[in-house]
Amino acid sequence: MSIQVNSICKTYGNQKALDKVSFEIGSNEIVGFLGPNGAGKSTMMKILTCFIPPTSGQAKVFGFDIINESIEVRKQIGYLPEHNPLYLDMYVKEFLEFVGGLHQISKIKNRVKEMIEVTGLQAEQTKKIGALSKGYRQRVGLAQAMIHNPKVLILDEPTTGLDPNQLEDIRFLIKNLGKEKTVMLSTHIMQEVEAICDKVIIINQGIIVANDETKNLQKNNIKQIITVEFDKSISIQLLQSIPDINQSIHLHNNTWQLISNSKNDIRKDIFDFAVSNQLSVLTLNKEEQKMEDVFKQFTSKKS
């Protein structure tokens, strides 16, 4: 396993930021680490990157303990914090050479050139970082996180504040990085999770509430929402005779929204209901299952 976390707790006075958090992340996985603001995401990432110690518990990165072998852990990790810390008065190329020197990289100039190409900074490499757009500053942050060729990338809100074109570029870059590195990223953009994450871990109020492959969470934890239009007016009491219908909402005229918690596809039951009651189904639409709904489902629960 790339990352192993076992019963990590972190307290600040009387406030418990993390409560016995445990999870594992395998090699070459892109994992979305999700949660509402204040859930403990950044705290967990800072612990894994050895910026702050846990109050209790254990974590390892490629077998190295974050407390007793923190230097080795840092060698394995590239970190992009939520607030990308850059020296704004330095030039892009100069800054990356400086970071490479801190990592004692041999043939620094070659490695910097490679990172500039990988992150698409060729046209910006001779500019001061302070003159760059938000998107290009994020690219510089990614380049510094990768310059020592770490096995693990931990990215805290890597696409915050980017425009749609910049979002697409950074997502594409992260997706490619996941082919040869382990990537753990936090984000509030659920489309981003659906597009690039193999696995999702959701934390709420310092506790892990979901941990599974993205496709499994979408398949198993979302209510079915069906919008159906009949040719005649019917009562809500009659609709409740359809098996596995948990809620019926009258939208307008003869159109209803039917909600089910069943894992079985209820559309056949709706058609059977229509036939048995001499109704015609004029339209029937099933909403696509979205990660946003999964997120809301797990984070709306109170611990």
C-alpha positions, 0 to 999 in steps of 0.5 A: 500500500502507498498510504496506510492510516490507522486510528489517527486522532487530532485534537486542538484543545477540546476540539477533535479534528480527526476521530480514529481515522483509518484508510488505505490507498494502493499504488497508482490510484487517484483518490478523492478525499472529500468532505465539507469545510471543517471536516478534517481534510486538510488536517489529515493531509498535513499529518501525512505530509509531516507538517503537523503530528497526530495526537494519536494513531499511526500512518505510513507512506510506502512503509515509512512511519510519519513520526519516526521516519519523517524525512523518508516520508517527505522524500516519497511525497509531493505536496500542493497545499490549498493556499499554494505557497510561492515566491512571487518575486522569483521567476518560474524557472529560477523558483523550480531550480531553487526547489530542486536544489533543496531536494538535492537533485542531480542535473537540476536544469534537465529536471526543471526543463522536464517539469516545465514541459509536463506542466505546460509552462514553456511560455511562462518560464521566464516570467515572474510568478507574481505576474502569472494567472491563477491557473499558471500558478497552480501549474508551478505548484504542481511542478514543484510538487513533482520535481523530486519525482515522488511516488505520492502526490497529495493535492489540496484543492488543486483546481480552486479558482480556475476557469473552465479551460484551466480546469480541463488542463489540470484535470488532464494532467492529474489523470495522466499523473495517476498512471504512474503515481498515487494521487490523493486530492481534496476538492469540492467539485464533484464533476472532478471526482467523477472524471478522474478519481478511481476511489473516494473517501468521504470524511465528515466531522472528523470521521470516515463515513464512506470509502469505496470505488467511485463507481460503487458509491454511485451505484449503491448509495443514490436514490432513484429519481424518476420523473413520469408523465401520465395521460390522466390525473391520478391520486398520490394514494394510487401511486403509493401502490407501486412497489419500492416507492418511498416518496411521490411529488406532484410537479404539475398537471399529470407529471410526478417525481417518484423517489425510491431507495431500492437498488432494483430498477423501478421503471418496470414497476411503473409501466406495470402500474400504468397498464394495470390502471389503464394509464399511458406513460407519455414521458419517463426520465431517470436522473443520472446518478451523481457524486454530488448526491452521494456527497450530500447523503453521507455528509448530511448525516449527523455523527 
